[in-house]
Amino acid sequence: MLSEILNGRNRYQIFSANDRRFREYGHVVEGIDFADALRCLESSTGIPEGAVYVPSLPELEALPLRRAVSDGVFGAMDLQLGYCNGMTAGLDALEYHKSPEVTVADSDIVLFLARASWLEDGHLHDDAIESFFLPAGVPVELYAGTLHFAPCRTSGRGYRSLVVLPAGTNLPLDPDHPLGDSGESRLLFARNKWLIARPDCARLMVRGAFPGLDGERLELFL
């Protein structure tokens, strides 16, 4: 079994999304069919060497799924349907939203998760992070305040993953938006997006990310 193989090759334990531990962070979504969205991702998007995130894809948002997830998970809120695709092999940052997020991938993936309530002065050590194996095609809702980032691939094929969030999430802040210098305001990175990053992650540091992800870099070895 792939999850058992991965557990034997990594320094941390990888739990199942069906494990009781996952209830701290979210739950498996039942009763909503995501098959059309995964087919749309396959036909409309590619898999880069690194990772790419697109907040909104019109082809996805034209599907009946948008209304089904809005009514079934988000309480009839206006949603954006986008994607995160790639070959991610480690963790350079963690983000959270003050809303749920729904995600499902076309391949087996591993998610690194924690809770924003565990942050201490904007910092979190890697030993507080837990990892979960999510099989292809299994959708999950991540609760508001769950720290997460791009999934990690479990094969050389990479992954395509659907990302459903309230409309406007992850879009850039207005140019004249004041930058916070204390408390949680230091972590605000985009609309409805608070983020901490590893201090050695230059691509995020140069964009003003808060250097709050401490300890060793978590990597997923296949």
N, C-alpha and C positions, 0 to 999 in steps of 0.2 A: 504494500500500500504506500502511495507516494508520501503521505503525511508522516508515516513511520520512517521512511528513508530520510526525509528532511530532518526529522528529529535526531537521527543518528549522525548527521553531518554538521549540526549547528550547536553552539554553546548554550542556547536557551531552549526551553520547551515550547513547542508549537501545539496549541490546543485546537480542538475542533470548534467551529462556529455553533455547534450544538451543545458544547460544554456549558455547564452552569456559569463558568467564569465569564462567558460572553454576555450574560445578562446585565453585567455592569455597564456595558457599552452599547448594546443594541439587541436586535432580535431578527430572526429570519422572517421575511415577509411572505405571507401565504395568501392565496386567493386572487392574485394578480398575475397575468400572463405577460412575461417580458420577452417572449420568443421573437416577436416582430422587431423589437428594438435591437436585439442582438444580431438579427439578420441585416438590419439597416446599418449597423456599425460595420459589419463585414463588407458590405457592398459600397459603403461611402467613406470609410476611413482606413488609414494605414497604420502600421506599427513602426515607430521610429527607433533608432538605436538607444536613445535615452528615454525621455517621456514627454508627452505633449498633453496639455489640458485645454479644452475648448469649452467654455461655459454653456454655450447654446448652439445647437445644430438644428436648423429648420426642418430637416427631414425627420428627425426624432420628434420634434414638437408637433408635427402634423399627425402623429399616430394617436389612436384612441387611448393609448397608455397614459398620456399626459393627464387626461381627465380622471382616469381610474386611480392613478397615484395621488392626484390632488384630493380626491374625495376619500380615498382609503387610508391615506397616511397623513396628509398635511392639512386636513380640515378645510378643504376648498380654497386654499391659497393659490395665487398665481405662481406657476412654476417655470423653471428653465430646465431643459433636458440637454445635457452635453456629454462629453466623454473625456476619459483619461486613458491614453494608450501608451504602451512602451515596453521597455526591457529593464525596468528598475530592479536593482539588485541590492539596495541598501537604503538606509534611512538618514537623510540629511536635515529634516525639519519635521515639525508637527504643527498642525493647525486645528482650530475648532471653530464651529459656528454656533450661534444661539438659535438654532433651528435644527430639525432632523436633516439627515442626508440619506438618500437611498442609492445603493450601488449594486451592480451585478456585472460579472465578467464572463467573457466567452471562453476563458481558460481558468484552470485552477490558479488561485493566487494566495498570497499570504498578506495579512494586514497587521501592521504594528499599531497598537492602541494604548491609550491611557486616558485619564480624566483631567480636565482643566482644573478641577477643584484640588488636584494634587500639586499644582504649581506652587512654589515657594519663592516669592519675590520675582516671579517670571521665569523661574528655573525648574528644570526637571532632569533627573539623572536617568541614564539609560536602564538602570536596574529596576526602575518602576514601570517599564513598558512591557506589555504582554503581546504575544503574537498568536494569530489565529489563521488556520487553514480554511479557505472558503472555496468549495468546489465550483467548477464551471456551471453557470446557469442558476445558481442559488442566490436570490436577491436578499439583501439585508438592509434594515433601517439602522443607521447609527444615530444614537440619541444626541440631542443638543448638548454641547459641552464635551463630547468625546474627541479627544486628540487623535488625529490620524493624518495620513498623507498619501501619496501615490502608492498603489499596491506594489508588491514585489512579485516578479515572474517566478514560475516554478519549472520552466522549460526554456529551451532556446528559441521557442516560437514567440515568446512574449505574451501580451494580453491586450484585449480591447475591453474597456469597462465603461458602462453607462453611469453617469453621475446626475442625480436629480436633486435640485435645491430650489428654495424660493427665488423667484425672479430677482435679478440684480446681485445675487451673491457672487463673490470673488471678482466683481468688476472693480476697476481702479477707483480710488478715492478722488474726489475733486481736487484739482491742482492747488486750490487755496485752502484745503482742509488742514486745520492746525494739527501738528504732530505732537503727540503726547510725550511728556517727559517724566511721568511717574505712574505707578500702578499699572492697571490693565491697559490703559491707553497707550503705553509703550509698545504693546503687542499688536495693535491694530495695523493690519497690512493691506487690507482691501475691504470692500463692503461686506459686512457680516463675516469677516475673516480675521481671526487673531492668530498669530504665528510666532513660534520660536524656532530658531535654527542653530545648527552647529556653528561655532565660531570660525571653523575652518572651511565653511561652505561659501566660497567667494562669490558665487553667482547670486546668493541671497543676501549676503552682507552688503554688497554694493548697492542693493535695492533698499537698504535700510532695515533689514530684518533684525529682530532682537536676538542676541546671542545667548539663548537660554537653554539649549539642549546640550546637556553635559555628559561626560563619560566617554566610553568607547563607541565608535560608530557601529551600529547594528547592521550586519550584512547577512544575506541569505545565500548560503552555499548549497549548490545542487549536487 
